[in-house]
Amino acid sequence: MKIFYHFSALVAAVFLFGPAALAGDVSADQDWRAYQAVAEAQAPTSMSSKSPLERTRWYEESSLQRRAAALAFIEKYPDDPRRWIIVDRLDAG
């Protein structure tokens, strides 16, 4: 279901701002890719061997990194339509 909302936000951005608005400048694209890398980071496969406290710490740190990257992108590019995808992800948790 989340994929549908993300796709919907992207389609709405293209419809409202035109395809050129998605491209933005090169630095926005680079920062977007950096945000995506942080947002889509997967837990290491060795997590099952970690203690519950270590797993909790990893998830908490990962969550804080995703939030910091999201807020940094929104602050740096307040007019970039991709910010709505980030807002949706932040709202979804």
KEGUZA-640261 format. One record per atom (N, C-alpha, C, O, CB): atom name; x, y, z. Coordinates in Angstrom, 3 decimals. Glycine has a CB too. Example, Ala and Ser with C-alpha at 12.3 -4.5 7.8 and 13.67 -1.06 7.14 Angstrom:
// KEGUZA-640261
SITE/a/px/py/pz
SITE/N/13.190/-5.690/7.800
SITE/CA/12.300/-4.500/7.800
SITE/C/13.200/-3.300/7.800
SITE/O/14.236/-3.319/8.465
SITE/CB/11.308/-4.473/9.046
SITE/N/12.850/-2.250/7.080
SITE/CA/13.670/-1.060/7.140
SITE/C/12.900/0.030/7.870
SITE/O/13.409/1.138/8.039
SITE/CB/14.084/-0.598/5.725
This chain:
// KEGUZA-640261
SITE/a/px/py/pz
SITE/N/0.809/-1.186/0.000
SITE/CA/0.000/0.000/0.000
SITE/C/0.862/1.264/0.000
SITE/O/0.512/2.265/-0.626
SITE/CB/-0.926/-0.010/1.192
SITE/N/2.014/1.207/0.722
SITE/CA/2.895/2.366/0.751
SITE/C/3.391/2.708/-0.649
SITE/O/3.519/3.881/-1.001
SITE/CB/4.079/2.112/1.682
SITE/N/3.666/1.684/-1.439
SITE/CA/4.178/1.914/-2.794
SITE/C/3.161/2.721/-3.591
SITE/O/3.527/3.619/-4.349
SITE/CB/4.489/0.568/-3.511
SITE/N/1.885/2.398/-3.415
SITE/CA/0.840/3.126/-4.120
SITE/C/0.875/4.608/-3.750
SITE/O/0.770/5.469/-4.624
SITE/CB/-0.538/2.528/-3.803
SITE/N/1.023/4.909/-2.457
SITE/CA/1.058/6.302/-2.016
SITE/C/2.288/7.023/-2.548
SITE/O/2.200/8.182/-2.953
SITE/CB/1.030/6.376/-0.494
SITE/N/3.428/6.352/-2.552
SITE/CA/4.641/6.965/-3.075
SITE/C/4.499/7.236/-4.564
SITE/O/4.884/8.298/-5.053
SITE/CB/5.857/6.071/-2.809
SITE/N/3.945/6.269/-5.275
SITE/CA/3.740/6.434/-6.707
SITE/C/2.743/7.561/-6.959
SITE/O/2.930/8.368/-7.869
SITE/CB/3.246/5.116/-7.346
SITE/N/1.692/7.613/-6.157
SITE/CA/0.689/8.669/-6.306
SITE/C/1.298/10.043/-6.093
SITE/O/0.995/10.985/-6.825
SITE/CB/-0.459/8.455/-5.327
SITE/N/2.159/10.157/-5.088
SITE/CA/2.819/11.437/-4.821
SITE/C/3.702/11.843/-5.993
SITE/O/3.751/13.017/-6.361
SITE/CB/3.655/11.355/-3.534
SITE/N/4.392/10.884/-6.570
SITE/CA/5.258/11.167/-7.709
SITE/C/4.439/11.600/-8.920
SITE/O/4.800/12.562/-9.598
SITE/CB/6.104/9.939/-8.053
SITE/N/3.347/10.902/-9.197
SITE/CA/2.481/11.251/-10.327
SITE/C/1.883/12.639/-10.108
SITE/O/1.807/13.439/-11.041
SITE/CB/1.354/10.196/-10.509
SITE/N/1.462/12.920/-8.887
SITE/CA/0.907/14.239/-8.591
SITE/C/1.951/15.329/-8.801
SITE/O/1.633/16.401/-9.315
SITE/CB/0.377/14.288/-7.156
SITE/N/3.189/15.063/-8.407
SITE/CA/4.254/16.047/-8.591
SITE/C/4.490/16.321/-10.073
SITE/O/4.659/17.473/-10.473
SITE/CB/5.551/15.563/-7.928
SITE/N/4.503/15.280/-10.880
SITE/CA/4.700/15.461/-12.323
SITE/C/3.533/16.228/-12.911
SITE/O/3.726/17.114/-13.743
SITE/CB/4.860/14.099/-13.035
SITE/N/2.319/15.894/-12.485
SITE/CA/1.131/16.563/-13.007
SITE/C/1.113/18.038/-12.618
SITE/O/0.823/18.900/-13.448
SITE/CB/-0.134/15.870/-12.500
SITE/N/1.424/18.328/-11.354
SITE/CA/1.352/19.702/-10.872
SITE/C/2.514/20.575/-11.327
SITE/O/2.328/21.749/-11.645
SITE/CB/1.292/19.703/-9.386
SITE/N/3.712/19.999/-11.357
SITE/CA/4.900/20.814/-11.612
SITE/C/5.571/20.511/-12.942
SITE/O/6.514/21.207/-13.321
SITE/CB/5.887/20.619/-10.510
SITE/N/5.119/19.507/-13.651
SITE/CA/5.722/19.140/-14.923
SITE/C/6.940/18.259/-14.733
SITE/O/7.568/18.304/-13.676
SITE/CB/6.100/20.378/-15.698
SITE/N/7.291/17.457/-15.731
SITE/CA/8.423/16.540/-15.604
SITE/C/9.740/17.244/-15.333
SITE/O/10.614/16.680/-14.674
SITE/CB/8.550/15.720/-16.846
SITE/N/9.900/18.454/-15.825
SITE/CA/11.158/19.164/-15.613
SITE/C/11.377/19.485/-14.141
SITE/O/12.517/19.590/-13.689
SITE/CB/11.184/20.447/-16.432
SITE/N/10.296/19.638/-13.397
SITE/CA/10.433/19.958/-11.973
SITE/C/11.052/18.809/-11.191
SITE/O/11.686/19.026/-10.158
SITE/CB/9.076/20.309/-11.380
SITE/N/10.871/17.599/-11.676
SITE/CA/11.448/16.448/-10.989
SITE/C/12.964/16.409/-11.132
SITE/O/13.669/15.926/-10.246
SITE/CB/10.843/15.160/-11.525
SITE/N/13.450/16.914/-12.237
SITE/CA/14.884/16.865/-12.473
SITE/C/15.621/17.817/-11.543
SITE/O/16.662/17.467/-10.988
SITE/CB/15.196/17.199/-13.925
SITE/N/15.086/19.013/-11.374
SITE/CA/15.731/19.978/-10.494
SITE/C/17.151/20.255/-10.957
SITE/O/17.462/20.131/-12.141
SITE/CB/15.732/19.474/-9.050
SITE/N/18.001/20.626/-10.032
SITE/CA/19.395/20.795/-10.401
SITE/C/20.163/19.538/-10.004
SITE/O/19.633/18.649/-9.337
SITE/CB/20.003/22.058/-9.729
SITE/N/21.396/19.489/-10.421
SITE/CA/22.202/18.288/-10.213
SITE/C/22.402/17.998/-8.734
SITE/O/22.371/16.839/-8.321
SITE/CB/23.551/18.432/-10.897
SITE/N/22.606/19.038/-7.935
SITE/CA/22.838/18.808/-6.501
SITE/C/21.589/18.249/-5.829
SITE/O/21.700/17.426/-4.921
SITE/CB/23.268/20.115/-5.807
SITE/N/20.406/18.677/-6.255
SITE/CA/19.173/18.133/-5.691
SITE/C/19.049/16.653/-6.037
SITE/O/18.634/15.850/-5.201
SITE/CB/17.943/18.913/-6.207
SITE/N/19.404/16.295/-7.255
SITE/CA/19.354/14.895/-7.659
SITE/C/20.337/14.057/-6.850
SITE/O/20.013/12.946/-6.429
SITE/CB/19.653/14.760/-9.153
SITE/N/21.525/14.586/-6.635
SITE/CA/22.519/13.858/-5.843
SITE/C/22.047/13.703/-4.399
SITE/O/22.182/12.634/-3.804
SITE/CB/23.880/14.582/-5.885
SITE/N/21.498/14.773/-3.846
SITE/CA/20.996/14.698/-2.475
SITE/C/19.794/13.764/-2.372
SITE/O/19.615/13.088/-1.359
SITE/CB/20.619/16.089/-1.972
SITE/N/18.975/13.727/-3.414
SITE/CA/17.837/12.809/-3.433
SITE/C/18.323/11.365/-3.407
SITE/O/17.801/10.542/-2.655
SITE/CB/16.958/13.056/-4.675
SITE/N/19.321/11.062/-4.229
SITE/CA/19.871/9.701/-4.240
SITE/C/20.501/9.358/-2.897
SITE/O/20.386/8.224/-2.431
SITE/CB/20.910/9.547/-5.362
SITE/N/21.160/10.315/-2.278
SITE/CA/21.748/10.088/-0.953
SITE/C/20.658/9.825/0.074
SITE/O/20.800/8.941/0.919
SITE/CB/22.603/11.295/-0.522
SITE/N/19.570/10.585/0.008
SITE/CA/18.445/10.348/0.909
SITE/C/17.879/8.945/0.696
SITE/O/17.629/8.218/1.657
SITE/CB/17.346/11.408/0.696
SITE/N/17.680/8.574/-0.557
SITE/CA/17.126/7.252/-0.853
SITE/C/18.016/6.138/-0.321
SITE/O/17.518/5.137/0.195
SITE/CB/16.931/7.085/-2.354
SITE/N/19.316/6.302/-0.441
SITE/CA/20.238/5.280/0.061
SITE/C/20.084/5.105/1.568
SITE/O/20.088/3.980/2.069
SITE/CB/21.692/5.648/-0.284
SITE/N/19.950/6.212/2.288
SITE/CA/19.765/6.137/3.737
SITE/C/18.389/5.555/4.061
SITE/O/18.260/4.708/4.945
SITE/CB/19.925/7.537/4.383
SITE/N/17.367/6.010/3.344
SITE/CA/15.998/5.593/3.630
SITE/C/15.764/4.110/3.337
SITE/O/14.940/3.469/3.989
SITE/CB/15.028/6.430/2.827
SITE/N/16.478/3.576/2.370
SITE/CA/16.250/2.187/1.961
SITE/C/17.308/1.229/2.498
SITE/O/17.374/0.076/2.074
SITE/CB/16.212/2.097/0.456
SITE/N/18.122/1.696/3.417
SITE/CA/19.161/0.831/3.987
SITE/C/18.525/-0.356/4.703
SITE/O/17.548/-0.209/5.437
SITE/CB/20.061/1.627/4.963
SITE/N/19.085/-1.501/4.479
SITE/CA/18.587/-2.734/5.079
SITE/C/19.432/-3.109/6.298
SITE/O/20.617/-2.788/6.385
SITE/CB/18.593/-3.880/4.047
SITE/N/18.788/-3.787/7.216
SITE/CA/19.513/-4.279/8.387
SITE/C/20.554/-5.300/7.939
SITE/O/20.307/-6.056/7.000
SITE/CB/18.537/-4.905/9.426
SITE/N/21.699/-5.336/8.586
SITE/CA/22.710/-6.335/8.228
SITE/C/22.182/-7.747/8.477
SITE/O/21.339/-7.962/9.348
SITE/CB/24.009/-6.102/9.030
SITE/N/22.677/-8.684/7.719
SITE/CA/22.235/-10.072/7.871
SITE/C/22.649/-10.657/9.210
SITE/O/22.076/-11.652/9.655
SITE/CB/22.790/-10.925/6.748
SITE/N/23.621/-10.062/9.846
SITE/CA/24.100/-10.569/11.128
SITE/C/23.231/-10.125/12.307
SITE/O/23.584/-10.370/13.461
SITE/CB/25.522/-10.117/11.351
SITE/N/22.113/-9.484/12.031
SITE/CA/21.261/-8.973/13.113
SITE/C/20.734/-10.089/14.017
SITE/O/20.516/-9.868/15.208
SITE/CB/20.089/-8.197/12.528
SITE/N/20.530/-11.273/13.465
SITE/CA/19.986/-12.361/14.287
SITE/C/20.962/-12.795/15.378
SITE/O/20.555/-13.355/16.396
SITE/CB/19.633/-13.559/13.408
SITE/N/22.234/-12.535/15.163
SITE/CA/23.225/-12.904/16.177
SITE/C/23.429/-11.809/17.228
SITE/O/24.172/-11.995/18.192
SITE/CB/24.550/-13.219/15.508
SITE/N/22.771/-10.684/17.035
SITE/CA/22.912/-9.561/17.969
SITE/C/21.947/-9.734/19.144
SITE/O/20.939/-10.435/19.049
SITE/CB/22.652/-8.209/17.246
SITE/N/22.278/-9.089/20.223
SITE/CA/21.391/-9.102/21.388
SITE/C/20.195/-8.185/21.108
SITE/O/20.265/-7.337/20.218
SITE/CB/22.155/-8.647/22.683
SITE/N/19.121/-8.344/21.842
SITE/CA/17.978/-7.439/21.647
SITE/C/18.363/-5.960/21.806
SITE/O/17.860/-5.101/21.083
SITE/CB/16.868/-7.788/22.637
SITE/N/19.247/-5.678/22.747
SITE/CA/19.678/-4.292/22.942
SITE/C/20.444/-3.780/21.724
SITE/O/20.236/-2.644/21.298
SITE/CB/20.550/-4.175/24.201
SITE/N/21.328/-4.607/21.160
SITE/CA/22.094/-4.195/19.979
SITE/C/21.177/-3.981/18.778
SITE/O/21.360/-3.032/18.015
SITE/CB/23.167/-5.244/19.642
SITE/N/20.197/-4.859/18.611
SITE/CA/19.235/-4.697/17.512
SITE/C/18.433/-3.412/17.691
SITE/O/18.213/-2.673/16.732
SITE/CB/18.282/-5.913/17.436
SITE/N/18.002/-3.152/18.909
SITE/CA/17.234/-1.934/19.190
SITE/C/18.069/-0.697/18.898
SITE/O/17.574/0.266/18.312
SITE/CB/16.757/-1.917/20.653
SITE/N/19.321/-0.720/19.302
SITE/CA/20.209/0.417/19.034
SITE/C/20.379/0.643/17.538
SITE/O/20.340/1.780/17.068
SITE/CB/21.577/0.194/19.686
SITE/N/20.570/-0.455/16.782
SITE/CA/20.745/-0.313/15.336
SITE/C/19.494/0.304/14.713
SITE/O/19.598/1.234/13.912
SITE/CB/21.053/-1.684/14.685
SITE/N/18.323/-0.199/15.069
SITE/CA/17.084/0.327/14.497
SITE/C/16.859/1.786/14.890
SITE/O/16.397/2.586/14.076
SITE/CB/15.895/-0.522/14.944
SITE/N/17.181/2.127/16.122
SITE/CA/17.022/3.509/16.566
SITE/C/17.971/4.430/15.813
SITE/O/17.556/5.493/15.352
SITE/CB/17.263/3.619/18.074
SITE/N/19.225/4.049/15.680
SITE/CA/20.194/4.866/14.947
SITE/C/19.802/4.983/13.473
SITE/O/19.921/6.052/12.875
SITE/CB/21.609/4.268/15.076
SITE/N/19.344/3.895/12.906
SITE/CA/18.910/3.906/11.513
SITE/C/17.725/4.853/11.326
SITE/O/17.677/5.614/10.360
SITE/CB/18.536/2.486/11.055
SITE/N/16.790/4.801/12.239
SITE/CA/15.621/5.676/12.181
SITE/C/16.019/7.142/12.297
SITE/O/15.495/7.988/11.572
SITE/CB/14.631/5.315/13.287
SITE/N/16.934/7.445/13.196
SITE/CA/17.396/8.820/13.368
SITE/C/18.137/9.325/12.127
SITE/O/18.002/10.490/11.755
SITE/CB/18.303/8.919/14.594
SITE/N/18.917/8.451/11.490
SITE/CA/19.633/8.830/10.267
SITE/C/18.643/9.115/9.136
SITE/O/18.798/10.088/8.399
SITE/CB/20.621/7.715/9.848
SITE/N/17.623/8.256/9.005
SITE/CA/16.606/8.482/7.963
SITE/C/15.886/9.809/8.187
SITE/O/15.676/10.578/7.248
SITE/CB/15.583/7.322/7.943
SITE/N/15.514/10.067/9.430
SITE/CA/14.806/11.309/9.740
SITE/C/15.688/12.531/9.473
SITE/O/15.221/13.517/8.903
SITE/CB/14.341/11.304/11.203
SITE/N/16.945/12.473/9.877
SITE/CA/17.862/13.598/9.650
SITE/C/18.052/13.847/8.157
SITE/O/18.041/14.996/7.716
SITE/CB/19.226/13.329/10.318
SITE/N/18.224/12.784/7.379
SITE/CA/18.401/12.930/5.931
SITE/C/17.136/13.502/5.296
SITE/O/17.215/14.339/4.396
SITE/CB/18.756/11.571/5.286
SITE/N/15.980/13.056/5.759
SITE/CA/14.706/13.543/5.222
SITE/C/14.531/15.026/5.512
SITE/O/14.205/15.801/4.614
SITE/CB/13.529/12.748/5.811
SITE/N/14.744/15.418/6.743
SITE/CA/14.566/16.817/7.114
SITE/C/15.594/17.723/6.436
SITE/O/15.289/18.866/6.093
SITE/CB/14.658/16.969/8.623
SITE/N/16.801/17.216/6.247
SITE/CA/17.830/17.999/5.558
SITE/C/17.428/18.260/4.107
SITE/O/17.603/19.371/3.606
SITE/CB/19.189/17.271/5.611
SITE/N/16.892/17.246/3.432
SITE/CA/16.466/17.426/2.036
SITE/C/15.322/18.428/1.960
SITE/O/15.326/19.316/1.108
SITE/CB/16.035/16.076/1.413
SITE/N/14.344/18.287/2.848
SITE/CA/13.195/19.193/2.838
SITE/C/13.641/20.633/3.093
SITE/O/13.158/21.563/2.447
SITE/CB/12.157/18.760/3.894
SITE/N/14.552/20.808/4.025
SITE/CA/15.024/22.156/4.347
SITE/C/15.842/22.758/3.205
SITE/O/15.713/23.944/2.901
SITE/CB/15.860/22.130/5.625
SITE/N/16.675/21.944/2.581
SITE/CA/17.557/22.442/1.527
SITE/C/16.806/22.698/0.220
SITE/O/17.164/23.597/-0.541
SITE/CB/18.685/21.452/1.285
SITE/N/15.758/21.901/-0.037
SITE/CA/15.013/22.012/-1.298
SITE/C/13.512/22.140/-1.009
SITE/O/12.749/21.217/-1.294
SITE/CB/15.288/20.779/-2.213
SITE/N/13.089/23.268/-0.449
SITE/CA/11.682/23.409/-0.061
SITE/C/10.697/23.435/-1.233
SITE/O/9.499/23.227/-1.040
SITE/CB/11.519/24.658/0.734
SITE/N/11.193/23.689/-2.437
SITE/CA/10.304/23.734/-3.598
SITE/C/10.373/22.483/-4.461
SITE/O/9.669/22.390/-5.467
SITE/CB/10.631/24.931/-4.439
SITE/N/11.199/21.530/-4.090
SITE/CA/11.329/20.293/-4.865
SITE/C/10.104/19.419/-4.601
SITE/O/9.807/19.117/-3.446
SITE/CB/12.649/19.530/-4.500
SITE/N/9.395/19.010/-5.641
SITE/CA/8.189/18.211/-5.439
SITE/C/8.447/16.848/-4.785
SITE/O/7.535/16.247/-4.218
SITE/CB/7.508/18.004/-6.756
SITE/N/9.676/16.371/-4.866
SITE/CA/9.982/15.077/-4.226
SITE/C/9.888/15.161/-2.712
SITE/O/9.844/14.132/-2.039
SITE/CB/11.379/14.602/-4.625
SITE/N/9.857/16.377/-2.165
SITE/CA/9.742/16.524/-0.713
SITE/C/8.445/15.907/-0.210
SITE/O/8.369/15.472/0.940
SITE/CB/9.813/18.006/-0.312
SITE/N/7.424/15.866/-1.061
SITE/CA/6.143/15.286/-0.634
SITE/C/6.253/13.782/-0.451
SITE/O/5.549/13.201/0.375
SITE/CB/5.043/15.605/-1.651
SITE/N/7.124/13.158/-1.208
SITE/CA/7.373/11.731/-1.004
SITE/C/8.002/11.529/0.373
SITE/O/7.654/10.602/1.104
SITE/CB/8.296/11.154/-2.126
SITE/N/8.931/12.415/0.707
SITE/CA/9.592/12.327/2.018
SITE/C/8.589/12.597/3.134
SITE/O/8.579/11.894/4.145
SITE/CB/10.774/13.326/2.108
SITE/N/7.745/13.612/2.956
SITE/CA/6.732/13.907/3.971
SITE/C/5.830/12.709/4.181
SITE/O/5.483/12.374/5.314
SITE/CB/5.899/15.132/3.570
SITE/N/5.453/12.066/3.096
SITE/CA/4.619/10.856/3.194
SITE/C/5.336/9.756/3.964
SITE/O/4.732/9.089/4.804
SITE/CB/4.237/10.349/1.793
SITE/N/6.609/9.567/3.683
SITE/CA/7.384/8.535/4.390
SITE/C/7.550/8.878/5.865
SITE/O/7.478/7.998/6.723
SITE/CB/8.764/8.361/3.738
SITE/N/7.771/10.155/6.162
SITE/CA/7.894/10.556/7.568
SITE/C/6.582/10.329/8.314
SITE/O/6.574/9.893/9.465
SITE/CB/8.312/12.035/7.672
SITE/N/5.489/10.629/7.645
SITE/CA/4.174/10.468/8.258
SITE/C/3.850/8.991/8.480
SITE/O/3.190/8.631/9.455
SITE/CB/3.095/11.120/7.386
SITE/N/4.323/8.139/7.564
SITE/CA/4.057/6.702/7.672
SITE/C/4.915/6.048/8.734
SITE/O/4.620/4.941/9.183
SITE/CB/4.290/6.021/6.338
SITE/N/5.958/6.716/9.132
SITE/CA/6.832/6.170/10.179
SITE/C/7.975/5.481/9.586
SITE/O/8.821/4.955/10.308
SITE/CB/6.101/5.232/11.081
